[in-house]
Amino acid sequence: NKVKEYATIGRIFNPVLKKESDDTAAEKACDEMDNFLKEIGMWMSFKDKNVSEGTLGDIAKDTFHLPDYANHGIVPTAKDVMDLLKKSYER
């Protein structure tokens, strides 16, 4: 159950979510991870690391060389990955 897995991640980053339903905790997992990265000073973008926008296509293509992406609850398309990378380029 992917919802339960994401709920666990949310609860690791914010134990207060133990009082919430799995759906709520799963929904908040990404925000909790973002908050953690900000707290430890690792909230950064590709631009912060001097990665050119032109490199994003190569990164997207390389994503599909590893079998891990298929384990996600929603298997992304190349467009999904590229959209996410573009959103992450400049935070």
C-alpha positions as YAML, in Angstrom:
chain: A
units: angstrom
residues:
- id: 1
  name: ASN
  ca: [0.00, 0.00, 0.00]
- id: 2
  name: LYS
  ca: [1.75, 3.14, -1.28]
- id: 3
  name: VAL
  ca: [-0.37, 5.49, 0.85]
- id: 4
  name: LYS
  ca: [0.82, 3.73, 4.00]
- id: 5
  name: GLU
  ca: [4.46, 3.97, 2.82]
- id: 6
  name: TYR
  ca: [4.18, 7.71, 2.17]
- id: 7
  name: ALA
  ca: [2.35, 8.16, 5.48]
- id: 8
  name: THR
  ca: [5.30, 6.50, 7.22]
- id: 9
  name: ILE
  ca: [7.70, 8.92, 5.52]
- id: 10
  name: GLY
  ca: [5.57, 11.88, 6.59]
- id: 11
  name: ARG
  ca: [5.53, 10.61, 10.16]
- id: 12
  name: ILE
  ca: [9.31, 10.13, 10.21]
- id: 13
  name: PHE
  ca: [9.77, 13.80, 9.37]
- id: 14
  name: ASN
  ca: [6.92, 14.98, 11.61]
- id: 15
  name: PRO
  ca: [5.84, 12.66, 14.45]
- id: 16
  name: VAL
  ca: [2.74, 14.85, 15.04]
- id: 17
  name: LEU
  ca: [1.35, 13.15, 11.92]
- id: 18
  name: LYS
  ca: [1.02, 9.92, 13.95]
- id: 19
  name: LYS
  ca: [-2.29, 11.37, 15.13]
- id: 20
  name: GLU
  ca: [-3.49, 11.86, 11.54]
- id: 21
  name: SER
  ca: [-4.98, 9.35, 9.10]
- id: 22
  name: ASP
  ca: [-2.68, 7.61, 6.62]
- id: 23
  name: ASP
  ca: [-4.18, 9.68, 3.80]
- id: 24
  name: THR
  ca: [-3.45, 12.97, 5.57]
- id: 25
  name: ALA
  ca: [0.05, 11.92, 6.65]
- id: 26
  name: ALA
  ca: [0.86, 10.72, 3.11]
- id: 27
  name: GLU
  ca: [-0.45, 13.95, 1.62]
- id: 28
  name: LYS
  ca: [1.84, 15.99, 3.90]
- id: 29
  name: ALA
  ca: [4.96, 13.83, 3.40]
- id: 30
  name: CYS
  ca: [6.49, 15.96, 0.63]
- id: 31
  name: ASP
  ca: [5.94, 19.19, 2.55]
- id: 32
  name: GLU
  ca: [7.57, 17.64, 5.62]
- id: 33
  name: MET
  ca: [10.59, 16.55, 3.57]
- id: 34
  name: ASP
  ca: [10.86, 20.05, 2.09]
- id: 35
  name: ASN
  ca: [10.69, 21.58, 5.58]
- id: 36
  name: PHE
  ca: [13.46, 19.26, 6.74]
- id: 37
  name: LEU
  ca: [15.69, 20.16, 3.78]
- id: 38
  name: LYS
  ca: [15.15, 23.85, 4.49]
- id: 39
  name: GLU
  ca: [15.92, 23.34, 8.18]
- id: 40
  name: ILE
  ca: [19.27, 21.68, 7.45]
- id: 41
  name: GLY
  ca: [20.22, 24.11, 4.69]
- id: 42
  name: MET
  ca: [19.92, 21.67, 1.80]
- id: 43
  name: TRP
  ca: [16.90, 23.23, 0.08]
- id: 44
  name: MET
  ca: [18.51, 24.08, -3.23]
- id: 45
  name: SER
  ca: [17.74, 24.16, -6.90]
- id: 46
  name: PHE
  ca: [19.53, 23.01, -10.02]
- id: 47
  name: LYS
  ca: [20.30, 26.66, -10.70]
- id: 48
  name: ASP
  ca: [21.92, 26.98, -7.25]
- id: 49
  name: LYS
  ca: [24.25, 24.13, -8.24]
- id: 50
  name: ASN
  ca: [25.06, 25.73, -11.62]
- id: 51
  name: VAL
  ca: [23.25, 23.07, -13.65]
- id: 52
  name: SER
  ca: [22.27, 24.54, -17.02]
- id: 53
  name: GLU
  ca: [18.65, 24.33, -18.16]
- id: 54
  name: GLY
  ca: [19.90, 22.50, -21.24]
- id: 55
  name: THR
  ca: [21.12, 19.65, -19.05]
- id: 56
  name: LEU
  ca: [17.63, 18.93, -17.72]
- id: 57
  name: GLY
  ca: [16.73, 16.86, -20.80]
- id: 58
  name: ASP
  ca: [19.76, 14.63, -20.23]
- id: 59
  name: ILE
  ca: [18.84, 14.20, -16.57]
- id: 60
  name: ALA
  ca: [15.26, 13.30, -17.55]
- id: 61
  name: LYS
  ca: [16.49, 10.74, -20.08]
- id: 62
  name: ASP
  ca: [18.90, 9.18, -17.57]
- id: 63
  name: THR
  ca: [16.04, 8.76, -15.09]
- id: 64
  name: PHE
  ca: [14.69, 5.89, -17.15]
- id: 65
  name: HIS
  ca: [17.98, 3.96, -17.21]
- id: 66
  name: LEU
  ca: [17.43, 2.88, -13.61]
- id: 67
  name: PRO
  ca: [14.58, 0.47, -12.83]
- id: 68
  name: ASP
  ca: [13.67, 2.27, -9.57]
- id: 69
  name: TYR
  ca: [11.24, 4.70, -11.19]
- id: 70
  name: ALA
  ca: [8.87, 1.83, -11.97]
- id: 71
  name: ASN
  ca: [8.42, 1.16, -8.22]
- id: 72
  name: HIS
  ca: [6.62, 4.45, -7.68]
- id: 73
  name: GLY
  ca: [2.87, 4.38, -7.10]
- id: 74
  name: ILE
  ca: [2.39, 6.38, -10.29]
- id: 75
  name: VAL
  ca: [4.93, 5.51, -12.97]
- id: 76
  name: PRO
  ca: [6.03, 8.81, -14.54]
- id: 77
  name: THR
  ca: [6.25, 9.57, -18.23]
- id: 78
  name: ALA
  ca: [9.17, 11.46, -19.79]
- id: 79
  name: LYS
  ca: [6.96, 14.57, -19.81]
- id: 80
  name: ASP
  ca: [6.18, 14.14, -16.09]
- id: 81
  name: VAL
  ca: [9.88, 13.93, -15.25]
- id: 82
  name: MET
  ca: [10.75, 16.93, -17.42]
- id: 83
  name: ASP
  ca: [7.95, 19.00, -15.85]
- id: 84
  name: LEU
  ca: [9.22, 18.14, -12.38]
- id: 85
  name: LEU
  ca: [12.81, 19.01, -13.28]
- id: 86
  name: LYS
  ca: [11.71, 22.36, -14.73]
- id: 87
  name: LYS
  ca: [9.79, 23.14, -11.54]
- id: 88
  name: SER
  ca: [12.89, 22.23, -9.53]
- id: 89
  name: TYR
  ca: [15.23, 24.31, -11.65]
- id: 90
  name: GLU
  ca: [14.63, 27.50, -9.71]
- id: 91
  name: ARG
  ca: [12.95, 27.34, -6.31]
...
